[in-house]
Amino acid sequence: MRASRLLDRVPLRWWFIGTIGLLLAGSAAFGGLADAETADVGPVAVEPGEEFVGPELAVVVDSAEFSDTAPGRYEPDEGYTYLVVRATVTNLWTVSSITFTDLLQIPEFGEDLAKAERVTFSDGTLGPQINPQVPVDVVFMWDFPSSLIPEDGVVPVTIMSKSFTEDGDVTYGSYWSDPQPAAIVTLETTR
């Protein structure tokens, strides 16, 4: 009888905490949630003209075309044409950036064609810099083999998203790196 009186003196919340602790310890002993299935969330589908907001940049991919000339009066080599993708990019970070050339990629056409050859302002001016919170019209250009132009004219463009490292290195400070596929825009090209 004396033991039951001692147990009656233990507050209810301690009984609750003890029960939860036992349940967690038992779960951990058998692997916890280690075997729980996780959903592999791949790149999301985005419509042309729809804004995709990533952690560093927001982008609206507007259109794509295969062309024998490109902004800035570039002309392709023999057997090639240009794939020209027009987009509006907004820098969401607090520092100006020129390192967004890998924002749009076309890996479906091979490793060599994944990254754009050139990124310019929409008027052809080289070396675009995007300032914080200022939307900028840019053009991504690929030297595209004429033999690989899809008959249906459909080109899937992958929007990449980078990870932020804060003061990760003495020489670099804070920076964005490791681009990963975040969204896919399927564009019908014009010629």
Helices and strands as residue ranges (DSSP letters): H 2-8, H 12-29, E 44-46, E 51-53, E 57-67, E 80-91, E 104-105, G 107-109, G 111-113, E 118-121, E 136-145, G 146-148, E 154-165, E 175-188
